[in-house]
């Protein structure tokens, strides 16, 4: 698993980031954020401090950065969990955990992976509920291309 500092740097390179913090009422509040200077496992953020209602105390926070192409066939995302504090220079996000992923550029491979994960999760859910797996009859495909009749 990559170090949190490298995940922060990767998140900064993605361009679009959203910061979510626990508001004063205990509910999540989100705002766009720009990741600035990274120091170790923390980063200075440019986000709307008034919307986030930071009151100089540490709060739970999540920083989600992502990017995708026009067709959404290539997706990259980094999610970081941590704490947020207000400083004189802005908001400081202190990462405590994080994970990132990239979906393959190849749409066919991406669809195959999504289908496989869906089948695995569906089977696990049926087993958990105590239901039998349904019988699926596969329809043979007609050959295409040269030599097809």
Secondary structure, DSSP 8 states (H G I E B T S, - for coil): ---HHHHHHHHHHH-EEEEEEE-TTSSEEEEEEEEEEEETTEEEEEE-HHHHT--SS-EEEEEEEEEE-TTS-SEEEEEEEEEEEEETTEEEEEEEEEEEEE--S-HHHHHHHHHHHHHHHHHHHHHHTT--------------STT--
